């Protein structure tokens, strides 16, 4: 049993953005921790694409205050537009209007390449790779993790930062993720392509970081994003999603499960054929091999309560949400920062105060998380309703048309 005043030893399951943010916060506070990740290294599995960093109170400022001063510069290390001299911007084309949010003193935001951000957050963090969690056992005054390689780890607190398909969540809720997660009834086709020169300029002009639009009947939505600018400053890696309502997406024989990449591309082209050619261009310039082979599905969950104890959750493990408001990653960072503050005040020799502190943390994340899940799920409907449109944590305002010249923004 821990003595009064003893610091907790924290076991973090998952070395994604939320888990690594927590590790960095604990490193600054001098709290012992270990990080376990199922991947074999930082680049072994796709972590997704670029991520917007924003909120009404800048998450960037809060993050920098919460980590050690030996970290590399955040913006320069992670900015997906670097080395081009451009500010982050999302554009939304609805009802003949061009609205959006961009980085200004009034609406601070940045967009990071996800892999660059993960590597930045991994600075000076000893990650134990290839650690697939199999079981959690709680004993008197400690928690034991058992991994597929036969190894174990013991600590005072376990934090599940292991994503949408969280093993830690299954342990806490005592039911499989299939009973917790909701299928979102939407078909999705994803494409990736590299554009250069004039084609890249046209995409950046539509939205420097990303943009979204739909047809006049709102039968589908198209989202296009820049993942990163290449070092030649003349080309960039782009990705796009075509999303439509599909109540059969969870069926085991859904056509997207078995369709070839060529068939998926053909379907995306057919759906988008009524769009202005400028929007459709990125789909047309994507080769079949650039189409995501596996079926992609969106899932979310409204988790309103968690058992209070030595095991807790953060990020997608507690509030998985669809990406329509671009907020999932920001909530994971906010969870990690908030949890680190709670852990810094824990007295492991006083079980009652520990339970009170953990209960407070979990009440806040479940309340905030459920609201964010619902708002994200309803974002497309709300954005098409003619009312206030929220994106990147701010109200979208009219944006003038622009032409981005690579020559003028090269460093």
C-alpha positions in Angstrom: 0.0 0.0 0.0 1.3 3.5 -0.9 2.4 5.7 2.0 0.6 9.0 2.5 1.9 11.7 0.1 3.3 9.1 -2.3 3.1 9.9 -6.0 1.2 7.6 -8.3 2.8 5.3 -10.9 0.8 5.7 -14.1 0.5 3.0 -16.8 -0.6 4.5 -20.1 -2.0 2.1 -22.6 -1.7 3.7 -26.1 0.9 6.0 -27.6 -1.4 8.0 -29.8 -1.8 11.7 -29.4 -3.7 11.6 -26.1 -1.5 9.0 -24.4 1.7 10.8 -25.4 0.3 14.2 -24.3 -0.4 12.7 -20.9 3.1 11.3 -20.8 4.6 14.7 -21.6 2.6 16.4 -18.9 3.6 13.7 -16.3 7.2 14.1 -17.4 7.1 17.8 -16.6 5.5 17.1 -13.2 8.0 14.4 -12.3 5.3 11.7 -12.0 6.5 8.2 -12.8 4.9 6.6 -15.9 5.2 3.9 -18.5 3.8 3.9 -22.0 2.7 0.8 -23.8 1.8 0.7 -27.5 0.6 -2.2 -29.7 2.3 -0.9 -32.8 5.9 -2.0 -33.4 7.2 1.6 -34.1 5.9 5.1 -34.7 5.4 4.7 -38.4 4.2 1.1 -38.6 0.5 1.9 -39.0 -1.4 4.9 -40.5 -2.5 7.3 -37.7 -4.8 9.2 -40.0 -4.3 12.6 -41.6 -3.8 16.2 -40.6 -5.3 17.4 -37.4 -6.6 20.9 -36.5 -5.5 22.3 -33.2 -8.0 24.8 -31.9 -10.6 25.7 -29.2 -12.0 28.9 -27.8 -9.2 28.8 -25.3 -6.3 27.8 -27.5 -5.3 24.2 -26.9 -1.9 25.1 -28.3 -1.2 27.5 -25.5 -2.4 25.1 -22.9 -0.3 22.3 -24.3 2.9 24.3 -24.4 2.4 25.3 -20.8 2.0 21.7 -19.8 5.1 20.2 -21.4 8.8 20.5 -20.7 10.9 23.4 -22.1 13.2 21.0 -23.9 10.6 20.2 -26.6 11.3 21.3 -30.2 9.2 24.2 -31.4 5.6 22.9 -32.0 4.5 24.9 -35.0 7.8 24.5 -36.9 7.9 20.8 -36.1 4.3 19.8 -37.0 2.7 22.4 -39.3 1.3 20.5 -42.3 1.8 23.6 -44.6 5.5 24.0 -43.8 7.7 25.0 -45.4 5.2 27.1 -47.3 4.4 30.5 -45.7 0.7 30.0 -45.3 -1.7 30.1 -42.3 -4.1 27.2 -41.6 -7.6 27.6 -43.1 -10.7 25.6 -43.5 -13.3 26.6 -46.2 -16.9 25.5 -46.3 -18.9 25.8 -49.4 -22.6 25.7 -48.7 -25.6 27.3 -50.4 -23.4 29.3 -52.8 -21.4 30.8 -50.0 -17.7 30.4 -49.1 -17.4 30.4 -45.3 -14.5 29.4 -43.1 -12.1 29.7 -40.2 -8.5 30.6 -40.5 -5.7 31.4 -38.1 -6.0 34.9 -36.8 -5.5 36.5 -33.3 -9.3 36.2 -32.9 -9.6 32.6 -34.1 -6.2 31.0 -33.2 -5.7 27.6 -34.8 -3.1 25.5 -36.5 -3.2 22.3 -38.5 -0.6 19.6 -37.8 0.5 16.6 -39.8 -0.6 13.8 -37.5 2.6 11.8 -37.8 4.8 14.8 -37.2 2.7 15.7 -34.1 3.0 12.2 -32.8 6.8 12.2 -33.2 6.9 15.6 -31.5 4.9 14.3 -28.6 7.2 11.2 -28.4 10.2 13.5 -27.6 12.1 12.0 -24.7 9.3 9.5 -24.0 10.4 5.8 -23.6 7.7 4.0 -25.4 7.4 0.2 -25.1 6.5 -0.9 -28.6 4.7 -4.1 -29.6 2.8 -4.3 -26.3 -0.7 -5.7 -27.1 -2.8 -5.6 -23.9 -4.6 -8.8 -23.1 -5.9 -8.4 -19.5 -6.2 -6.0 -16.6 -6.1 -7.2 -13.0 -6.9 -5.0 -10.0 -5.5 -6.0 -6.6 -5.1 -4.3 -3.3 -3.5 -1.0 -4.0 -2.3 -1.7 -7.5 -3.2 -2.7 -11.0 -1.5 -5.3 -13.2 -1.4 -5.2 -17.0 -0.8 -8.5 -18.9 0.4 -8.4 -22.5 0.4 -10.8 -25.4 4.2 -11.3 -25.1 3.8 -12.8 -21.6 5.2 -9.7 -19.8 3.4 -7.8 -17.1 3.5 -4.3 -15.6 2.3 -3.0 -12.3 1.2 0.5 -11.3 -1.1 2.6 -9.2 -3.2 4.1 -12.1 -4.0 2.7 -15.5 -5.1 5.1 -18.3 -6.7 3.7 -21.4 -5.7 5.9 -24.3 -6.1 3.0 -26.7 -8.6 4.5 -29.2 -12.0 3.6 -30.6 -11.6 -0.1 -30.1 -10.3 0.3 -26.5 -9.4 -2.9 -24.6 -9.3 -0.8 -21.4 -12.9 0.4 -22.1 -14.1 -3.2 -22.4 -12.6 -4.0 -19.0 -14.1 -0.9 -17.3 -17.6 -1.3 -18.8 -17.5 -5.2 -18.6 -18.9 -5.5 -22.1 -17.4 -5.8 -25.7 -17.0 -2.8 -27.8 -19.6 -4.1 -30.2 -22.2 -3.4 -27.6 -20.8 0.1 -26.8 -20.1 1.5 -30.3 -22.7 2.9 -32.6 -22.4 2.5 -36.4 -23.0 5.8 -38.1 -25.2 5.1 -41.2 -22.9 6.6 -43.8 -21.0 5.1 -46.7 -17.4 6.4 -47.1 -14.9 6.3 -49.9 -11.4 7.7 -49.1 -8.7 8.7 -51.6 -5.1 9.9 -51.5 -3.1 11.5 -54.2 -0.1 13.7 -54.7 -0.6 17.0 -56.6 2.0 19.5 -57.7 2.3 22.8 -59.5 -0.9 24.4 -60.8 -3.1 21.5 -59.6 -1.8 22.0 -56.1 -2.3 25.8 -56.3 -5.9 25.2 -57.3 -6.6 23.0 -54.3 -4.8 25.4 -51.8 -6.9 28.2 -53.3 -10.1 26.3 -52.5 -9.0 25.9 -48.9 -5.4 26.2 -47.7 -5.7 23.3 -45.2 -9.0 21.7 -46.2 -12.5 22.4 -47.5 -15.8 20.7 -47.7 -18.8 21.0 -50.0 -21.9 19.0 -51.2 -24.3 18.9 -54.1 -27.4 21.1 -54.1 -29.6 18.1 -53.0 -27.2 17.4 -50.1 -27.1 13.7 -51.1 -23.4 13.5 -50.2 -20.5 15.5 -48.8 -17.0 15.9 -50.1 -14.1 16.7 -47.8 -10.6 17.5 -49.2 -7.6 18.0 -47.0 -3.8 18.6 -47.4 -1.9 16.1 -45.3 1.5 17.7 -45.8 3.6 19.8 -48.2 6.6 18.0 -49.5 10.1 19.3 -49.1 10.3 20.4 -52.7 7.7 23.1 -51.9 6.0 22.3 -55.2 3.9 19.2 -54.3 1.7 18.0 -51.5 0.0 14.9 -50.3 -3.8 15.3 -50.4 -6.7 13.1 -49.2 -10.4 13.2 -49.7 -13.6 11.7 -48.3 -16.9 11.2 -50.1 -19.6 10.5 -47.6 -23.3 9.7 -48.1 -26.2 8.4 -46.1 -26.3 4.6 -46.1 -28.4 2.6 -43.6 -26.9 -0.7 -44.7 -23.3 0.2 -44.0 -23.1 -2.2 -41.1 -24.3 -5.2 -43.1 -21.7 -8.0 -43.4 -22.3 -8.2 -47.2 -22.2 -4.4 -47.9 -20.7 -3.8 -51.3 -18.0 -1.6 -49.9 -16.5 -4.6 -48.2 -15.8 -6.4 -51.4 -15.6 -3.6 -54.0 -12.3 -3.1 -55.9 -10.5 0.3 -55.6 -11.5 1.0 -59.2 -15.2 0.4 -58.4 -15.0 2.7 -55.4 -13.3 5.4 -57.5 -15.9 5.1 -60.2 -18.7 5.4 -57.5 -17.0 8.5 -56.1 -16.8 10.1 -59.5 -20.4 9.3 -60.2 -21.5 10.9 -56.9 -19.5 14.0 -57.5 -20.3 14.5 -61.2 -22.7 17.4 -60.6 -20.1 19.4 -58.6 -18.2 22.4 -60.0 -15.2 20.9 -61.8 -12.8 22.7 -59.4 -14.1 20.6 -56.5 -14.2 17.4 -58.5 -10.7 17.8 -59.9 -8.9 16.1 -56.9 -11.1 13.0 -57.2 -10.4 12.9 -61.0 -6.7 13.1 -60.4 -6.6 10.2 -57.9 -5.5 6.9 -59.3 -7.3 3.7 -58.3 -4.3 2.6 -56.2 -4.9 5.8 -54.2 -8.3 4.6 -52.9 -8.5 3.1 -49.5 -8.9 -0.7 -50.0 -10.7 -1.6 -46.8 -14.2 -0.4 -45.9 -14.1 2.6 -43.6 -16.9 3.1 -41.2 -17.6 5.8 -38.6 -18.5 4.8 -35.0 -19.2 6.8 -32.0 -20.5 6.3 -28.4 -22.3 8.2 -25.7 -20.7 7.0 -22.5 -22.3 8.9 -19.6 -20.7 7.1 -16.7 -17.6 5.2 -15.7 -16.7 3.1 -12.6 -14.5 5.2 -10.3 -11.2 3.6 -9.4 -7.7 3.1 -10.5 -8.5 2.6 -14.2 -9.7 5.4 -16.4 -9.9 6.5 -20.0 -9.2 9.5 -22.3 -9.6 10.4 -25.9 -11.4 8.1 -28.3 -11.5 5.4 -25.6 -14.1 7.5 -23.7 -15.7 9.7 -26.4 -15.2 8.3 -29.9 -16.8 10.7 -32.4 -17.2 11.3 -36.1 -14.8 13.9 -37.6 -17.4 16.3 -39.0 -16.4 19.1 -36.6 -12.7 18.3 -36.4 -12.7 18.0 -32.6 -11.8 14.5 -31.6 -8.1 15.1 -31.4 -8.6 18.3 -29.4 -10.7 16.6 -26.9 -8.0 13.9 -26.4 -5.4 16.6 -25.7 -7.8 18.4 -23.3 -8.5 15.1 -21.5 -4.7 14.5 -21.1 -4.0 17.9 -19.8 -6.9 17.8 -17.3 -6.0 14.3 -16.1 -2.4 15.2 -15.6 -3.5 18.0 -13.2 -5.6 15.6 -11.3 -2.8 13.0 -11.1 -0.4 15.7 -9.8 -2.6 16.2 -6.8 -3.3 12.5 -6.0 -2.3 11.2 -2.6 -2.0 7.4 -3.2 -2.0 6.9 0.6 -5.5 8.4 0.8 -7.9 6.2 -1.2 -10.9 8.4 -0.4 -9.3 11.5 -1.8 -8.1 9.6 -4.8 -11.6 8.4 -5.6 -13.0 11.9 -5.3 -10.4 13.3 -7.6 -10.9 10.6 -10.3 -14.7 10.9 -10.0 -14.4 14.7 -10.7 -12.2 14.0 -13.8 -14.5 11.4 -15.2 -17.6 13.5 -14.6 -16.1 16.3 -16.6 -14.9 14.1 -19.6 -18.2 12.2 -19.9 -20.3 15.4 -19.8 -18.0 17.2 -22.3 -17.6 14.1 -24.4 -21.3 13.2 -24.8 -22.0 16.8 -25.9 -19.1 16.7 -28.4 -20.2 13.3 -29.8 -23.7 14.5 -30.4 -22.7 17.8 -32.0 -20.2 16.0 -34.2 -22.8 13.5 -35.3 -25.2 16.2 -36.2 -22.7 18.6 -37.8 -23.5 17.9 -41.4 -27.2 18.4 -40.9 -26.6 21.6 -38.9 -24.2 22.9 -41.5 -26.8 22.5 -44.2 -29.7 24.0 -42.2 -28.7 27.6 -42.9 -28.0 28.5 -39.2 -24.7 29.2 -37.5 -21.9 26.9 -38.7 -19.1 25.9 -36.2 -15.8 24.6 -37.5 -12.4 24.3 -35.7 -14.1 25.5 -32.6 -15.1 28.9 -34.1 -18.1 30.3 -36.0 -17.4 30.2 -39.7 -17.4 33.6 -41.3 -17.5 34.6 -45.0 -14.1 34.2 -46.8 -13.2 36.0 -50.0 -12.1 34.0 -52.9 -8.3 33.8 -53.3 -5.6 32.5 -55.5 -2.6 30.8 -53.8 0.7 31.1 -55.7 3.3 28.6 -54.6 6.0 31.0 -55.8 4.9 33.7 -53.5 4.6 31.6 -50.4 7.8 29.6 -50.7 10.4 30.2 -47.9 
